[in-house]
């Protein structure tokens, strides 16, 4: 229960720039993991909204794409 409260507290103080940095860090970790596992694909996460509004947290979307470098295209999951 304490871990959930910490996660909620972190979300309340999360800034848009903090979200961008967290997604970038996630992509780096996943890149290292897929290379070490020898997979022929890479998962990429991207933020597909802006911080134009005060309510950006209600409308933000994080998109996951599967990059298949041998075929030169992305599969998008939303």
N, CA, C and O atoms as CSV, one atom per row, in Angstrom:
chain,resi,resn,atom,element,x,y,z
A,1,UNK,N,N,0.830,-1.201,0.000
A,1,UNK,CA,C,0.000,0.000,0.000
A,1,UNK,C,C,0.868,1.256,0.000
A,1,UNK,O,O,0.532,2.252,-0.641
A,2,UNK,N,N,1.973,1.202,0.714
A,2,UNK,CA,C,2.857,2.365,0.775
A,2,UNK,C,C,3.459,2.668,-0.582
A,2,UNK,O,O,3.657,3.833,-0.926
A,3,UNK,N,N,3.754,1.626,-1.366
A,3,UNK,CA,C,4.318,1.826,-2.703
A,3,UNK,C,C,3.314,2.521,-3.610
A,3,UNK,O,O,3.697,3.342,-4.444
A,4,UNK,N,N,2.046,2.206,-3.458
A,4,UNK,CA,C,1.000,2.854,-4.261
A,4,UNK,C,C,0.913,4.329,-3.908
A,4,UNK,O,O,0.770,5.170,-4.796
A,5,UNK,N,N,0.995,4.652,-2.633
A,5,UNK,CA,C,0.930,6.045,-2.203
A,5,UNK,C,C,2.131,6.836,-2.728
A,5,UNK,O,O,1.988,7.993,-3.124
A,6,UNK,N,N,3.302,6.219,-2.731
A,6,UNK,CA,C,4.490,6.879,-3.275
A,6,UNK,C,C,4.312,7.121,-4.765
A,6,UNK,O,O,4.671,8.191,-5.257
A,7,UNK,N,N,3.764,6.150,-5.499
A,7,UNK,CA,C,3.544,6.298,-6.937
A,7,UNK,C,C,2.547,7.422,-7.224
A,7,UNK,O,O,2.753,8.207,-8.149
A,8,UNK,N,N,1.487,7.505,-6.451
A,8,UNK,CA,C,0.499,8.577,-6.634
A,8,UNK,C,C,1.126,9.931,-6.323
A,8,UNK,O,O,0.883,10.906,-7.034
A,9,UNK,N,N,1.923,9.993,-5.277
A,9,UNK,CA,C,2.600,11.246,-4.927
A,9,UNK,C,C,3.536,11.670,-6.057
A,9,UNK,O,O,3.574,12.845,-6.422
A,10,UNK,N,N,4.293,10.716,-6.614
A,10,UNK,CA,C,5.189,11.029,-7.721
A,10,UNK,C,C,4.421,11.543,-8.931
A,10,UNK,O,O,4.879,12.461,-9.611
A,11,UNK,N,N,3.262,10.960,-9.204
A,11,UNK,CA,C,2.455,11.407,-10.346
A,11,UNK,C,C,1.910,12.813,-10.157
A,11,UNK,O,O,1.791,13.568,-11.121
A,12,UNK,N,N,1.578,13.169,-8.926
A,12,UNK,CA,C,1.031,14.506,-8.701
A,12,UNK,C,C,2.079,15.585,-8.926
A,12,UNK,O,O,1.739,16.704,-9.310
A,13,UNK,N,N,3.350,15.266,-8.692
A,13,UNK,CA,C,4.421,16.247,-8.868
A,13,UNK,C,C,5.137,16.117,-10.210
A,13,UNK,O,O,6.070,16.872,-10.482
A,14,UNK,N,N,4.722,15.182,-11.044
A,14,UNK,CA,C,5.360,14.959,-12.332
A,14,UNK,C,C,5.119,16.136,-13.266
A,14,UNK,O,O,3.985,16.582,-13.440
A,15,UNK,N,N,6.184,16.630,-13.857
A,15,UNK,CA,C,6.071,17.688,-14.858
A,15,UNK,C,C,6.119,17.056,-16.244
A,15,UNK,O,O,6.473,15.887,-16.396
A,16,UNK,N,N,5.758,17.844,-17.249
A,16,UNK,CA,C,5.804,17.340,-18.620
A,16,UNK,C,C,7.236,16.984,-18.999
A,16,UNK,O,O,7.476,15.946,-19.616
A,17,UNK,N,N,8.182,17.832,-18.635
A,17,UNK,CA,C,9.591,17.537,-18.924
A,17,UNK,C,C,10.050,16.277,-18.195
A,17,UNK,O,O,10.846,15.506,-18.733
A,18,UNK,N,N,9.560,16.063,-16.987
A,18,UNK,CA,C,9.881,14.848,-16.247
A,18,UNK,C,C,9.342,13.608,-16.936
A,18,UNK,O,O,9.993,12.563,-16.945
A,19,UNK,N,N,8.150,13.723,-17.515
A,19,UNK,CA,C,7.580,12.610,-18.266
A,19,UNK,C,C,8.422,12.299,-19.496
A,19,UNK,O,O,8.684,11.133,-19.791
A,20,UNK,N,N,8.843,13.327,-20.208
A,20,UNK,CA,C,9.682,13.137,-21.395
A,20,UNK,C,C,10.982,12.446,-21.008
A,20,UNK,O,O,11.421,11.522,-21.692
A,21,UNK,N,N,11.598,12.884,-19.921
A,21,UNK,CA,C,12.851,12.265,-19.464
A,21,UNK,C,C,12.630,10.811,-19.052
A,21,UNK,O,O,13.466,9.955,-19.340
A,22,UNK,N,N,11.519,10.526,-18.387
A,22,UNK,CA,C,11.226,9.150,-17.960
A,22,UNK,C,C,11.027,8.237,-19.167
A,22,UNK,O,O,11.481,7.092,-19.157
A,23,UNK,N,N,10.360,8.725,-20.194
A,23,UNK,CA,C,10.154,7.932,-21.417
A,23,UNK,C,C,11.488,7.715,-22.128
A,23,UNK,O,O,11.746,6.625,-22.639
A,24,UNK,N,N,12.334,8.738,-22.164
A,24,UNK,CA,C,13.661,8.575,-22.774
A,24,UNK,C,C,14.486,7.531,-22.019
A,24,UNK,O,O,15.147,6.697,-22.638
A,25,UNK,N,N,14.448,7.573,-20.688
A,25,UNK,CA,C,15.178,6.591,-19.887
A,25,UNK,C,C,14.631,5.178,-20.122
A,25,UNK,O,O,15.397,4.218,-20.204
A,26,UNK,N,N,13.311,5.060,-20.230
A,26,UNK,CA,C,12.689,3.770,-20.504
A,26,UNK,C,C,13.163,3.224,-21.848
A,26,UNK,O,O,13.463,2.036,-21.962
A,27,UNK,N,N,13.233,4.081,-22.865
A,27,UNK,CA,C,13.699,3.649,-24.177
A,27,UNK,C,C,15.152,3.183,-24.141
A,27,UNK,O,O,15.506,2.221,-24.823
A,28,UNK,N,N,15.986,3.841,-23.366
A,28,UNK,CA,C,17.391,3.431,-23.234
A,28,UNK,C,C,17.485,2.062,-22.559
A,28,UNK,O,O,18.240,1.197,-23.002
A,29,UNK,N,N,16.716,1.872,-21.491
A,29,UNK,CA,C,16.724,0.590,-20.779
A,29,UNK,C,C,16.233,-0.527,-21.693
A,29,UNK,O,O,16.837,-1.598,-21.746
A,30,UNK,N,N,15.147,-0.282,-22.410
A,30,UNK,CA,C,14.610,-1.303,-23.312
A,30,UNK,C,C,15.562,-1.603,-24.460
A,30,UNK,O,O,15.651,-2.747,-24.905
A,31,UNK,N,N,16.271,-0.595,-24.943
A,31,UNK,CA,C,17.246,-0.807,-26.008
A,31,UNK,C,C,18.365,-1.723,-25.531
A,31,UNK,O,O,18.753,-2.658,-26.232
A,32,UNK,N,N,18.883,-1.453,-24.334
A,32,UNK,CA,C,19.938,-2.298,-23.766
A,32,UNK,C,C,19.435,-3.724,-23.534
A,32,UNK,O,O,20.152,-4.691,-23.790
A,33,UNK,N,N,18.204,-3.846,-23.050
A,33,UNK,CA,C,17.642,-5.160,-22.762
A,33,UNK,C,C,17.438,-5.974,-24.040
A,33,UNK,O,O,17.792,-7.153,-24.079
A,34,UNK,N,N,16.884,-5.374,-25.068
A,34,UNK,CA,C,16.634,-6.119,-26.306
A,34,UNK,C,C,17.936,-6.492,-26.996
A,34,UNK,O,O,18.021,-7.550,-27.620
A,35,UNK,N,N,18.955,-5.639,-26.893
A,35,UNK,CA,C,20.261,-5.986,-27.475
A,35,UNK,C,C,20.888,-7.153,-26.721
A,35,UNK,O,O,21.458,-8.053,-27.338
A,36,UNK,N,N,20.790,-7.148,-25.396
A,36,UNK,CA,C,21.393,-8.228,-24.608
A,36,UNK,C,C,20.650,-9.547,-24.805
A,36,UNK,O,O,21.246,-10.618,-24.684
A,37,UNK,N,N,19.366,-9.478,-25.106
A,37,UNK,CA,C,18.577,-10.686,-25.327
A,37,UNK,C,C,18.709,-11.202,-26.764
A,37,UNK,O,O,18.292,-12.321,-27.063
A,38,UNK,N,N,19.289,-10.387,-27.650
A,38,UNK,CA,C,19.469,-10.803,-29.034
A,38,UNK,C,C,18.202,-10.744,-29.866
A,38,UNK,O,O,18.091,-11.442,-30.874
A,39,UNK,N,N,17.249,-9.924,-29.461
A,39,UNK,CA,C,16.001,-9.801,-30.224
A,39,UNK,C,C,16.221,-9.003,-31.500
A,39,UNK,O,O,17.114,-8.159,-31.567
A,40,UNK,N,N,15.413,-9.272,-32.498
A,40,UNK,CA,C,15.530,-8.554,-33.761
A,40,UNK,C,C,14.519,-7.416,-33.852
A,40,UNK,O,O,14.160,-6.990,-34.950
A,41,UNK,N,N,14.064,-6.929,-32.723
A,41,UNK,CA,C,13.143,-5.793,-32.699
A,41,UNK,C,C,13.473,-4.909,-31.508
A,41,UNK,O,O,14.252,-5.284,-30.631
A,42,UNK,N,N,12.865,-3.727,-31.494
A,42,UNK,CA,C,13.034,-2.797,-30.391
A,42,UNK,C,C,11.692,-2.167,-30.083
A,42,UNK,O,O,10.971,-1.764,-30.995
A,43,UNK,N,N,11.350,-2.078,-28.808
A,43,UNK,CA,C,10.160,-1.352,-28.399
A,43,UNK,C,C,10.536,0.096,-28.136
A,43,UNK,O,O,11.513,0.378,-27.443
A,44,UNK,N,N,9.761,1.000,-28.689
A,44,UNK,CA,C,9.986,2.429,-28.493
A,44,UNK,C,C,8.722,3.060,-27.934
A,44,UNK,O,O,7.617,2.787,-28.402
A,45,UNK,N,N,8.895,3.899,-26.939
A,45,UNK,CA,C,7.775,4.641,-26.373
A,45,UNK,C,C,7.930,6.104,-26.749
A,45,UNK,O,O,9.040,6.633,-26.783
A,46,UNK,N,N,6.800,6.757,-27.034
A,46,UNK,CA,C,6.808,8.168,-27.405
A,46,UNK,C,C,5.609,8.862,-26.779
A,46,UNK,O,O,4.534,8.277,-26.646
A,47,UNK,N,N,5.807,10.106,-26.401
A,47,UNK,CA,C,4.719,10.928,-25.878
A,47,UNK,C,C,4.064,11.615,-27.069
A,47,UNK,O,O,4.719,12.333,-27.824
A,48,UNK,N,N,2.766,11.386,-27.228
A,48,UNK,CA,C,2.084,11.894,-28.416
A,48,UNK,C,C,1.093,13.016,-28.087
A,48,UNK,O,O,-0.021,13.051,-28.608
A,49,UNK,N,N,1.519,13.918,-27.224
A,49,UNK,CA,C,0.717,15.102,-26.923
A,49,UNK,C,C,1.657,16.194,-26.436
A,49,UNK,O,O,2.855,15.964,-26.269
A,50,UNK,N,N,1.114,17.372,-26.210
A,50,UNK,CA,C,1.936,18.493,-25.773
A,50,UNK,C,C,1.491,18.959,-24.392
A,50,UNK,O,O,0.501,18.475,-23.843
A,51,UNK,N,N,2.235,19.898,-23.852
A,51,UNK,CA,C,1.899,20.451,-22.534
A,51,UNK,C,C,1.229,21.816,-22.669
A,51,UNK,O,O,1.425,22.688,-21.823
A,52,UNK,N,N,0.441,22.006,-23.722
A,52,UNK,CA,C,-0.206,23.291,-23.977
A,52,UNK,C,C,-1.245,23.648,-22.920
A,52,UNK,O,O,-1.502,24.826,-22.672
A,53,UNK,N,N,-1.828,22.658,-22.310
A,53,UNK,CA,C,-2.933,22.875,-21.397
A,53,UNK,C,C,-2.517,22.639,-19.949
A,53,UNK,O,O,-1.587,21.881,-19.675
A,54,UNK,N,N,-3.204,23.282,-19.047
A,54,UNK,CA,C,-3.009,23.054,-17.624
A,54,UNK,C,C,-3.377,21.616,-17.265
A,54,UNK,O,O,-2.837,21.052,-16.313
A,55,UNK,N,N,-4.292,21.029,-18.025
A,55,UNK,CA,C,-4.771,19.675,-17.774
A,55,UNK,C,C,-4.063,18.642,-18.654
A,55,UNK,O,O,-4.681,17.660,-19.065
A,56,UNK,N,N,-2.782,18.850,-18.947
A,56,UNK,CA,C,-2.074,17.964,-19.871
A,56,UNK,C,C,-2.052,16.525,-19.377
A,56,UNK,O,O,-2.029,15.599,-20.188
A,57,UNK,N,N,-2.060,16.318,-18.062
A,57,UNK,CA,C,-2.012,14.954,-17.522
A,57,UNK,C,C,-3.273,14.167,-17.864
A,57,UNK,O,O,-3.235,12.941,-17.962
A,58,UNK,N,N,-4.371,14.861,-18.044
A,58,UNK,CA,C,-5.622,14.181,-18.395
A,58,UNK,C,C,-5.651,13.762,-19.862
A,58,UNK,O,O,-6.390,12.848,-20.229
A,59,UNK,N,N,-4.860,14.417,-20.698
A,59,UNK,CA,C,-4.928,14.169,-22.130
A,59,UNK,C,C,-3.669,13.555,-22.727
A,59,UNK,O,O,-3.643,13.242,-23.917
A,60,UNK,N,N,-2.634,13.379,-21.929
A,60,UNK,CA,C,-1.368,12.865,-22.445
A,60,UNK,C,C,-1.528,11.410,-22.881
A,60,UNK,O,O,-2.256,10.637,-22.258
A,61,UNK,N,N,-0.839,11.055,-23.954
A,61,UNK,CA,C,-0.839,9.686,-24.467
A,61,UNK,C,C,0.602,9.244,-24.648
A,61,UNK,O,O,1.414,9.957,-25.237
A,62,UNK,N,N,0.909,8.065,-24.140
A,62,UNK,CA,C,2.211,7.464,-24.377
A,62,UNK,C,C,1.966,6.290,-25.313
A,62,UNK,O,O,1.208,5.371,-25.002
A,63,UNK,N,N,2.624,6.343,-26.462
A,63,UNK,CA,C,2.430,5.350,-27.506
A,63,UNK,C,C,3.601,4.381,-27.514
A,63,UNK,O,O,4.751,4.777,-27.322
A,64,UNK,N,N,3.299,3.115,-27.737
A,64,UNK,CA,C,4.332,2.085,-27.841
A,64,UNK,C,C,4.409,1.629,-29.297
A,64,UNK,O,O,3.392,1.325,-29.921
A,65,UNK,N,N,5.626,1.586,-29.821
A,65,UNK,CA,C,5.852,1.116,-31.189
A,65,UNK,C,C,6.877,-0.001,-31.166
A,65,UNK,O,O,7.817,0.019,-30.372
A,66,UNK,N,N,6.690,-0.966,-32.036
A,66,UNK,CA,C,7.649,-2.052,-32.185
A,66,UNK,C,C,8.438,-1.785,-33.458
A,66,UNK,O,O,7.883,-1.807,-34.557
A,67,UNK,N,N,9.722,-1.535,-33.307
A,67,UNK,CA,C,10.602,-1.221,-34.421
A,67,UNK,C,C,11.229,-2.512,-34.935
A,67,UNK,O,O,11.906,-3.226,-34.196
A,68,UNK,N,N,10.993,-2.796,-36.207
A,68,UNK,CA,C,11.595,-3.965,-36.848
A,68,UNK,C,C,12.630,-3.461,-37.846
A,68,UNK,O,O,12.299,-3.208,-39.005
A,69,UNK,N,N,13.885,-3.311,-37.410
A,69,UNK,CA,C,14.891,-2.666,-38.263
A,69,UNK,C,C,15.179,-3.422,-39.556
A,69,UNK,O,O,15.569,-2.805,-40.547
A,70,UNK,N,N,14.999,-4.732,-39.571
A,70,UNK,CA,C,15.275,-5.506,-40.783
A,70,UNK,C,C,14.233,-5.241,-41.868
A,70,UNK,O,O,14.499,-5.435,-43.054
A,71,UNK,N,N,13.045,-4.796,-41.452
A,71,UNK,CA,C,11.971,-4.538,-42.402
A,71,UNK,C,C,11.712,-3.053,-42.603
A,71,UNK,O,O,10.905,-2.683,-43.455
A,72,UNK,N,N,12.380,-2.191,-41.834
A,72,UNK,CA,C,12.301,-0.740,-41.941
A,72,UNK,C,C,10.891,-0.190,-41.779
A,72,UNK,O,O,10.472,0.671,-42.554
A,73,UNK,N,N,10.158,-0.672,-40.789
A,73,UNK,CA,C,8.870,-0.074,-40.482
A,73,UNK,C,C,8.559,-0.246,-39.010
A,73,UNK,O,O,9.200,-1.034,-38.314
A,74,UNK,N,N,7.565,0.503,-38.540
A,74,UNK,CA,C,7.153,0.464,-37.146
A,74,UNK,C,C,5.746,-0.102,-37.036
A,74,UNK,O,O,4.895,0.192,-37.875
A,75,UNK,N,N,5.492,-0.904,-36.016
A,75,UNK,CA,C,4.161,-1.331,-35.673
A,75,UNK,C,C,3.727,-0.509,-34.474
A,75,UNK,O,O,4.416,-0.499,-33.455
A,76,UNK,N,N,2.616,0.170,-34.572
A,76,UNK,CA,C,2.168,1.061,-33.510
A,76,UNK,C,C,1.066,0.398,-32.681
A,76,UNK,O,O,0.090,-0.121,-33.224
A,77,UNK,N,N,1.237,0.423,-31.369
A,77,UNK,CA,C,0.242,-0.078,-30.442
A,77,UNK,C,C,-0.250,1.108,-29.628
A,77,UNK,O,O,0.550,1.873,-29.089
A,78,UNK,N,N,-1.556,1.261,-29.538
A,78,UNK,CA,C,-2.078,2.376,-28.724
A,78,UNK,C,C,-3.162,1.908,-27.802
A,78,UNK,O,O,-3.716,2.704,-27.045
